């Protein structure tokens, strides 16, 4: 490998994210339990979220708007303003959740710093992701932070063009096969999957991935033998 750039996903790769959304989803379902079962409420919220992705993109603000819209549809527009206010509060809670680094993250970044150009390549709301990285204390390890509208092949191609590198010089580390692995492999880069114990349904991939430029590792620190030989 002739690598120049090592890219890291942020949410559930560097620090905890999805469990916070699951906590809020449970609160949302409890709030509207008079209307549907928990499963029915979760399914309706997910359906609205996916419908809104093209409009809102990824992130907490879009998720909060989708919760309000789902509540309106589920209740046939009969929910009170108190419920709307509680949903808004749930969104604000998400924006202020503590940053909890995953095991081995800082040791990995410290070992790789100076040997490669390290960047963050994540998606979501720009202000929220910048805030989380600032509060994480990890910002000084990274040469560049890219908050992407999506993580499809075209988005990675644009990123590589800005970085002025070839695909074979790019190595992506993340917890999502769909967003962090498959598009990077498709454009000619390298990718490592570090699974997290819970994954948003929209990011799940059912089929097994086999590729000469791909590995699955149990922990992020396990990437060091690959990159520090």
C-alpha positions in Angstrom: 0.0 0.0 0.0 1.2 3.5 -0.9 -1.1 5.3 1.5 -1.2 9.1 2.2 -4.5 9.7 3.9 -6.2 7.7 6.7 -9.8 8.8 7.1 -12.0 8.1 10.1 -15.7 8.1 10.4 -16.9 10.0 13.6 -20.1 8.7 15.0 -19.8 5.2 16.6 -16.2 5.0 15.2 -14.5 7.7 17.3 -17.2 8.3 19.9 -20.7 7.0 21.0 -23.7 8.2 18.9 -26.4 5.6 18.0 -27.2 4.6 21.6 -28.2 8.2 22.3 -30.7 8.1 19.3 -32.1 4.9 20.6 -32.7 6.4 24.0 -34.6 9.3 22.4 -36.6 6.9 20.2 -37.7 5.1 23.3 -38.8 8.4 24.9 -40.7 9.2 21.7 -42.5 5.9 21.7 -43.4 6.3 25.4 -44.8 9.8 24.7 -47.1 8.5 21.9 -47.9 5.1 23.4 -51.7 5.9 23.4 -51.7 5.8 19.6 -49.6 2.7 18.5 -47.4 -0.1 19.8 -43.8 0.7 20.3 -43.0 -1.3 17.1 -45.5 0.6 15.1 -44.3 3.9 16.4 -40.6 3.0 15.6 -41.6 1.9 12.1 -43.5 5.1 11.4 -40.7 7.3 12.7 -38.1 5.4 10.6 -40.4 5.7 7.5 -40.6 9.5 7.9 -36.9 9.8 8.6 -36.0 8.0 5.3 -38.6 10.1 3.4 -37.0 13.3 4.7 -33.3 12.4 4.1 -33.2 14.2 0.7 -34.6 17.3 2.3 -32.9 17.4 5.7 -29.9 15.3 5.3 -28.4 13.4 8.2 -28.2 14.7 11.8 -30.1 15.6 14.9 -32.0 18.6 13.6 -33.5 16.6 10.7 -34.3 13.8 13.1 -36.1 16.2 15.5 -38.2 17.5 12.6 -39.0 14.0 11.5 -40.1 13.1 15.1 -42.5 16.1 15.0 -43.9 15.1 11.6 -44.3 11.5 12.6 -46.1 12.5 15.7 -48.5 14.6 13.7 -49.2 11.8 11.3 -49.6 9.1 14.0 -52.0 11.3 15.9 -53.9 12.6 12.9 -52.7 16.1 13.9 -54.2 15.9 17.3 -51.1 16.1 19.5 -50.8 19.0 21.9 -48.2 21.7 21.9 -46.8 20.1 25.1 -45.9 17.0 23.1 -44.3 19.1 20.4 -42.3 20.9 23.0 -41.2 17.7 24.6 -40.0 16.4 21.2 -38.0 19.6 20.7 -36.5 19.1 24.1 -35.4 15.6 23.1 -33.6 17.0 20.1 -31.8 19.6 22.3 -30.8 16.8 24.7 -29.2 14.9 21.8 -27.3 18.0 20.8 -25.8 18.2 24.3 -25.0 14.6 25.0 -21.6 14.0 26.5 -18.8 12.8 24.2 -17.7 9.3 25.1 -14.6 8.1 23.2 -14.5 4.5 22.1 -11.8 2.2 23.4 -8.4 2.7 21.7 -9.3 5.7 19.6 -6.9 8.2 21.1 -4.0 5.6 21.2 -4.6 4.8 17.5 -4.7 8.5 16.5 -1.5 9.3 18.5 0.4 6.4 16.9 -0.6 7.3 13.3 -0.2 11.1 13.7 2.9 12.3 11.7 3.1 9.1 9.7 0.0 9.8 7.6 -2.3 12.7 6.9 -5.3 11.9 9.3 -8.8 13.3 8.4 -12.4 12.9 9.6 -14.8 11.9 6.9 -18.3 11.9 8.4 -21.8 12.9 7.6 -24.4 14.8 9.5 -25.1 18.4 10.6 -22.0 20.6 10.1 -22.4 22.6 13.3 -23.2 19.5 15.4 -20.3 17.4 14.1 -17.8 20.3 14.5 -19.1 20.8 18.1 -18.6 17.1 18.9 -15.1 16.9 17.5 -14.2 20.1 19.4 -15.6 18.7 22.7 -14.0 15.3 22.1 -10.5 16.8 22.4 -9.4 14.9 19.2 -9.4 17.8 16.8 -5.6 18.4 17.0 -4.9 15.0 15.5 -6.7 15.8 12.2 -5.4 17.6 9.2 -8.9 18.0 7.7 -12.5 17.5 8.8 -15.0 16.7 6.1 -18.7 16.7 7.0 -20.3 15.1 3.9 -23.9 15.5 2.7 -23.8 11.7 2.1 -21.3 9.0 1.7 -21.7 7.6 -1.8 -19.1 7.1 -4.4 -19.5 10.6 -5.9 -19.0 12.2 -2.4 -15.7 10.3 -1.9 -14.5 11.1 -5.3 -15.0 14.8 -4.6 -13.2 14.4 -1.3 -10.2 12.8 -2.9 -10.1 15.5 -5.6 -10.0 18.2 -2.8 -7.2 16.2 -1.0 -5.4 15.8 -4.4 -4.8 12.1 -3.9 -5.5 8.9 -5.9 -8.0 6.3 -4.6 -5.2 3.8 -3.9 -3.7 6.4 -1.5 -6.9 6.6 0.6 -7.7 4.3 3.6 -11.1 4.6 5.3 -12.0 3.3 8.8 -15.6 3.2 10.0 -18.4 1.3 11.5 -20.8 1.3 8.5 -20.3 -1.1 5.6 -22.8 0.9 3.6 -21.3 4.3 4.1 -17.6 3.7 5.1 -16.6 0.6 3.2 -18.6 -0.2 0.0 -18.3 3.2 -1.8 -14.6 3.5 -0.9 -13.9 0.0 -2.3 -15.9 0.8 -5.4 -13.7 3.8 -6.3 -10.4 2.0 -5.7 -9.6 2.8 -2.1 -8.9 0.7 1.0 -11.4 0.3 3.8 -11.6 -1.3 7.3 -14.9 -2.1 9.1 -14.9 -1.8 12.9 -18.4 -2.9 13.8 -20.2 -1.2 16.6 -22.6 -3.1 18.8 -25.6 -1.3 17.4 -26.3 0.1 14.0 -29.0 2.4 12.6 -31.3 0.3 10.3 -30.6 2.5 7.3 -26.8 1.7 7.5 -27.1 -2.1 7.7 -25.8 -4.4 5.0 -27.1 -8.0 4.9 -24.6 -9.6 2.5 -21.0 -10.5 3.4 -18.3 -8.3 2.0 -15.1 -9.9 0.6 -12.5 -7.8 -1.2 -8.7 -7.7 -1.3 -8.6 -4.1 -0.1 -11.0 -4.7 2.8 -10.7 -6.1 6.4 -13.0 -6.3 9.4 -11.4 -5.7 12.7 -12.7 -6.1 16.2 -11.3 -2.9 17.7 -10.0 0.3 16.1 -6.6 -0.2 17.7 -6.2 -3.4 15.6 -5.6 -1.2 12.6 -2.1 -0.3 13.7 -0.4 -3.5 12.6 -1.7 -2.9 9.1 -0.5 0.7 8.9 2.7 0.7 11.0 4.6 -2.2 9.4 
